[in-house]
Amino acid sequence: MTNQNVIISDPRSGFDSSLLSFSPAVPGPLPQPGRFIAVPAKRSFKNIDSTDAARITALLDSMRASSPTRRSSETENLNSWIVHHPSALNMFDEIINSSKGKQIVVFLDYDGTLSPIVDDPDKAFMTSEMREAVRNTSKYFPTAIVSGRCRAKVFNFVKLSELYYAGSHGMDIKAPVKGRNYRKGNNQTVLCQPAREFLPMISEVYKSLVEKTKSIPGAKVENNKFCLSVHFRRVEEKRWTELAEQVKSVTKEYPTLRLTQGRKVLEIRPSIKWDKGNALEFLLESLGYANSNDVLPIYIGDDRTDEDAFKVLRDRGQGFGILVSKSPKETNANYSLQEPLEVMYFLNRLVEWKQSSLQQKYQKK
């Protein structure tokens, strides 16, 4: 971690810490398309120049790439992919063997990982069984939820005060307010908000996007405090071009914001060097494990934005990324799980292993 990353306080939290400063924001590039798909001939880009048209075409390509058509060879492709990204359940013993003498720290995405992907993002509820699995995990391992949702929303879904929460793709981080204290040194609740200065701009863009997209059935703009999400899961594909035009017409006026994409969602966030990978490193540092060999981070997620965290673990040569997916995807993750139910099974096995090892340790005394 660099010395740029310090803690700032929440005026309502009662905790005192210092102000976070960053270098000026630099606009980021649009996501590169995985393959070229021409814009339908019927549709023309009105009142925009050729550069913007090319960018919208690239954006459409990215939107379609996130919604692949199922192919007859999918099973064969999955079998081949599994060879390189085996099930974390099948490889559980290997993962545990790597943890000897180390503290396991668990990082979890929310949507698609702890809850199923649903058409209405406001109804992405986790099961009571999953909540219990996460609660039990946090009893034995530092556990964080790292989500694109704003911190308050994801907390309202999870409802566990024992966890670390990193909302807005890690741009809003807070430590547990109760439960076991794993942190070394500073016992204050951590709150990191590296994009605080962007809040007025984000609010302004949110209002513009709501107005621009209100004529497109199924489009939903979600305000995640430090970033915005334009959901198009319920939008007919023939309206995607129009939606892309409207989103670009707003974001082009804000060069310090960047447009990225997740699963059936367009995301607008500040162009600062901060993502889920930075959040993972920040949390490890706040736990006292910066540049430490005594920790084994395990990050479980299903989205493109989780790749930033998977890559950090790859670059560190420490810990494991687990991708939640039923279909082959290019990923930096080491292992895979197919759905939230398997995530719950994995967490339960982790807890059972820890309970058993503690019992054996107690019996030896």
C-alpha positions in Angstrom: 0.0 0.0 0.0 1.1 3.5 -0.6 1.2 6.4 1.8 -1.7 7.9 -0.1 -4.1 5.6 1.6 -5.1 7.0 5.0 -8.4 6.9 6.9 -11.1 9.5 7.0 -14.0 9.7 9.4 -17.7 9.5 9.1 -19.2 12.6 10.8 -22.0 10.4 12.3 -19.7 7.6 13.4 -18.1 9.2 16.4 -14.7 8.0 15.3 -11.8 10.3 14.8 -9.3 9.8 12.0 -7.4 11.9 9.4 -8.3 13.1 5.9 -7.6 11.0 2.9 -5.9 12.7 -0.1 -5.3 11.5 -3.6 -3.7 12.7 -6.8 -6.0 14.3 -9.3 -8.4 12.0 -11.1 -7.5 10.9 -14.6 -10.2 9.8 -17.0 -10.1 6.1 -17.6 -10.7 4.4 -21.0 -13.9 2.5 -21.9 -13.9 -1.2 -21.6 -12.4 -2.9 -24.6 -14.9 -5.1 -26.5 -14.3 -8.8 -26.5 -15.5 -9.0 -30.1 -17.0 -6.6 -32.7 -20.7 -6.6 -33.2 -22.0 -4.0 -35.7 -24.8 -1.7 -34.7 -28.1 -2.7 -36.4 -28.5 -0.8 -39.7 -31.9 0.4 -38.7 -30.5 2.4 -35.9 -28.4 5.5 -36.5 -26.6 7.6 -33.9 -28.2 11.0 -34.0 -26.5 14.2 -33.1 -23.2 12.6 -32.1 -19.8 12.6 -33.9 -18.0 9.6 -35.2 -15.8 9.2 -32.1 -18.8 9.0 -29.9 -20.5 6.6 -32.3 -17.4 4.3 -32.1 -17.4 4.4 -28.3 -21.1 3.6 -28.2 -20.6 0.7 -30.6 -17.8 -0.6 -28.3 -20.1 -0.2 -25.3 -22.9 -2.1 -27.0 -20.4 -4.9 -27.8 -19.4 -5.0 -24.2 -23.1 -5.2 -23.1 -23.8 -8.1 -25.4 -20.6 -9.8 -24.4 -21.9 -9.9 -20.8 -25.0 -11.7 -22.0 -23.6 -14.6 -24.1 -25.9 -16.8 -26.0 -25.8 -20.5 -24.9 -24.1 -22.8 -27.3 -24.4 -26.5 -27.8 -20.6 -26.8 -27.0 -21.1 -25.1 -23.6 -20.8 -28.3 -21.6 -17.6 -29.3 -23.5 -16.1 -25.8 -23.0 -17.0 -25.9 -19.3 -15.3 -29.2 -18.8 -12.2 -27.9 -20.4 -12.3 -24.7 -18.3 -12.8 -26.6 -15.1 -9.5 -28.3 -15.6 -7.8 -24.9 -15.2 -10.3 -23.6 -12.6 -11.3 -26.6 -10.5 -14.1 -26.6 -8.0 -13.0 -25.0 -4.7 -15.1 -27.7 -3.0 -13.2 -30.5 -4.7 -9.9 -28.8 -3.9 -10.8 -27.8 -0.4 -8.0 -29.9 1.2 -5.5 -28.3 -1.0 -6.7 -24.8 0.0 -6.6 -25.8 3.7 -3.1 -27.2 3.4 -1.9 -23.8 2.1 -3.3 -22.1 5.2 -1.0 -23.9 7.7 0.5 -21.3 10.1 -1.5 -18.5 8.4 -4.6 -16.5 9.2 -7.4 -17.0 6.6 -9.2 -13.8 5.7 -12.4 -14.1 3.7 -13.6 -11.6 1.1 -17.1 -12.0 -0.4 -18.9 -10.2 -3.2 -22.6 -9.9 -2.7 -24.8 -10.1 -5.8 -24.3 -13.5 -7.6 -22.1 -14.7 -4.7 -24.2 -14.6 -1.5 -27.5 -13.9 -3.3 -28.8 -15.0 -6.7 -28.8 -12.6 -9.6 -32.4 -11.3 -10.0 -34.1 -9.0 -12.4 -34.9 -6.4 -9.7 -31.7 -5.4 -7.8 -33.8 -4.3 -4.8 -34.9 -7.9 -4.3 -31.5 -9.6 -4.3 -32.1 -11.2 -0.9 -29.8 -13.8 0.7 -31.3 -16.8 2.4 -31.3 -17.2 6.2 -29.0 -20.2 5.7 -26.5 -18.1 3.8 -26.6 -15.4 6.5 -25.9 -18.0 9.1 -23.0 -19.4 7.1 -21.5 -15.9 6.8 -22.1 -15.2 10.5 -20.3 -18.4 11.5 -17.4 -17.7 9.1 -16.9 -14.3 10.8 -16.6 -16.0 14.2 -13.3 -17.7 13.1 -12.0 -15.5 10.2 -12.0 -11.8 9.5 -14.7 -11.5 6.9 -15.5 -8.7 4.5 -18.3 -8.0 2.0 -16.8 -6.2 -1.0 -19.6 -5.0 -3.3 -20.5 -2.5 -6.0 -23.6 -1.6 -3.9 -23.4 1.3 -1.5 -22.3 0.2 2.0 -25.7 1.0 3.6 -27.6 -1.1 1.0 -25.4 -4.1 1.2 -25.5 -3.9 5.1 -29.3 -3.9 4.9 -29.2 -7.1 2.8 -26.7 -8.9 5.0 -27.7 -7.5 8.4 -24.5 -8.7 10.2 -22.6 -6.2 12.3 -19.6 -8.6 12.7 -18.3 -8.0 9.2 -16.2 -5.5 7.3 -18.1 -3.7 4.6 -16.6 -2.3 1.5 -19.3 -0.6 -0.6 -19.1 1.2 -3.9 -16.4 -1.1 -5.3 -14.3 -0.5 -2.2 -14.6 3.3 -2.1 -16.5 3.2 1.2 -15.0 0.9 3.8 -15.9 0.3 7.5 -14.9 -2.2 10.0 -17.2 -4.2 12.3 -19.0 -2.4 15.1 -19.2 -5.5 17.2 -17.9 -9.1 17.4 -14.3 -10.4 17.6 -11.6 -7.9 17.0 -9.0 -9.2 14.6 -7.2 -6.0 14.0 -3.7 -5.3 15.3 -2.9 -1.9 16.7 -5.6 0.7 16.0 -8.9 -0.5 17.5 -11.0 2.3 16.0 -13.6 1.5 13.4 -11.9 1.9 10.0 -13.7 4.1 7.5 -12.0 4.8 4.1 -13.6 7.0 1.5 -11.1 7.9 -1.2 -13.7 9.4 -3.6 -15.4 11.7 -1.1 -14.8 14.8 -3.2 -16.9 13.3 -6.0 -20.1 13.0 -4.0 -21.7 16.2 -5.4 -20.8 15.2 -8.9 -22.2 11.7 -8.5 -25.5 13.1 -7.2 -25.7 15.5 -10.2 -25.0 12.7 -12.7 -27.6 10.4 -11.0 -30.3 13.0 -11.5 -29.4 13.4 -15.2 -29.3 9.6 -15.8 -32.7 9.1 -14.2 -34.1 11.8 -16.4 -32.4 10.5 -19.6 -33.3 6.8 -19.1 -36.9 7.2 -17.8 -38.3 6.6 -21.3 -36.6 3.2 -21.7 -38.7 0.5 -20.1 -36.8 -1.7 -17.6 -33.9 0.6 -17.2 -33.0 1.3 -13.6 -30.5 3.8 -12.2 -29.1 2.9 -8.8 -27.3 5.4 -6.6 -24.5 3.6 -4.8 -23.2 6.7 -3.2 -19.7 6.8 -4.7 -20.7 5.2 -8.0 -23.8 4.7 -10.1 -25.3 1.6 -11.7 -27.5 1.6 -14.7 -29.2 -1.9 -14.8 -30.3 -3.2 -18.2 -31.3 -6.7 -17.3 -34.9 -5.9 -17.8 -34.4 -3.8 -20.9 -35.2 -5.4 -24.3 -32.1 -5.8 -26.4 -33.5 -3.7 -29.2 -33.4 -0.7 -26.8 -29.8 -1.2 -25.7 -28.5 1.1 -28.4 -30.7 3.9 -27.2 -29.7 3.2 -23.6 -26.0 3.3 -24.5 -26.6 6.7 -26.3 -28.4 8.2 -23.3 -25.7 7.0 -20.8 -22.9 8.3 -23.0 -24.6 11.6 -23.5 -24.5 12.2 -19.8 -21.0 10.8 -18.9 -19.2 12.6 -21.8 -19.8 15.8 -19.8 -17.9 14.5 -16.8 -14.3 13.5 -17.9 -13.3 12.7 -14.3 -15.8 9.8 -14.3 -15.3 6.5 -16.0 -17.8 4.0 -17.5 -17.3 0.3 -16.8 -19.5 -2.7 -17.1 -20.5 -5.6 -15.0 -23.2 -8.3 -15.4 -26.1 -6.6 -17.1 -25.1 -3.3 -15.6 -23.3 -0.2 -16.7 -21.3 1.5 -13.9 -20.1 5.1 -13.6 -17.5 5.8 -11.0 -14.6 8.2 -10.2 -11.5 7.8 -12.3 -9.2 7.4 -9.3 -6.9 4.5 -8.9 -9.1 2.5 -6.6 -11.1 -0.7 -7.1 -11.9 -4.0 -5.3 -8.2 -4.9 -5.5 -7.2 -1.8 -3.6 -10.0 -2.4 -1.1 -8.6 -5.9 -0.5 -5.1 -4.5 0.1 -6.4 -1.7 2.4 -8.3 -4.2 4.5 -5.3 -6.5 4.8 -3.3 -3.5 5.9 -5.9 -2.4 8.4 -5.8 -6.0 9.8 -2.1 -5.7 10.3 -1.1 -8.0 7.4 0.6 -5.6 5.0 3.5 -7.4 3.4 2.9 -10.3 5.7 3.5 -14.0 4.9 1.2 -15.0 7.8 -2.1 -14.5 6.0 -4.1 -16.4 3.4 -6.7 -14.2 1.7 -9.6 -16.0 0.0 -11.7 -13.8 -2.3 -15.0 -15.1 -3.7 -16.9 -13.2 -6.4 -18.7 -13.6 -9.7 -18.4 -10.3 -11.6 -15.8 -8.5 -13.8 -15.1 -6.0 -11.0 -14.0 -8.9 -8.8 -11.2 -9.6 -11.3 -9.3 -6.6 -9.8 -9.1 -8.5 -6.5 -8.3 -11.8 -8.2 -5.4 -10.1 -10.0 -4.0 -8.6 -6.7 -3.9 -12.1 -5.2 -2.2 -13.4 -8.3 0.4 -10.6 -8.2 1.0 -11.1 -4.5 1.4 -14.8 -5.1 -0.6 -15.2 -1.9 -4.2 -16.4 -1.3 -6.8 -17.7 -3.7 -9.5 -16.2 -5.9 -12.7 -18.2 -6.5 -15.0 -17.3 -9.4 -18.7 -18.0 -9.0 -19.9 -19.0 -12.5 -21.7 -21.7 -14.4 -20.1 -20.9 -17.7 -16.4 -20.5 -18.8 -15.0 -17.0 -18.3 -11.5 -15.6 -18.7 -10.5 -15.0 -15.1 -7.5 -14.5 -12.8 -9.2 -16.7 -10.2 -7.6 -20.0 -9.1 -10.8 -22.0 -8.4 -14.5 -21.9 -9.2 -17.9 -22.5 -7.6 -21.1 -22.7 -9.7 -23.6 -20.8 -7.7 -24.3 -19.1 -4.3 -25.4 -22.5 -2.9 -21.9 -23.9 -3.4 -20.5 -20.7 -1.8 -22.5 -21.5 1.3 -21.3 -25.1 1.2 -17.7 -23.9 1.0 -18.1 -21.4 3.9 -19.7 -24.2 6.0 -16.8 -26.5 5.3 -14.4 -23.8 6.2 -16.2 -23.3 9.6 -16.3 -27.1 10.2 -12.6 -27.5 9.5 -11.8 -24.7 11.9 -14.0 -26.0 14.7 -12.5 -29.5 14.3 -8.9 -28.1 14.3 -9.6 -26.1 17.5 -11.2 -29.1 19.1 -8.1 -31.3 18.3 -5.8 -28.5 19.6 -7.8 -28.4 22.9 -7.7 -32.1 23.3 -3.9 -32.2 23.1 -3.6 -29.8 26.0 
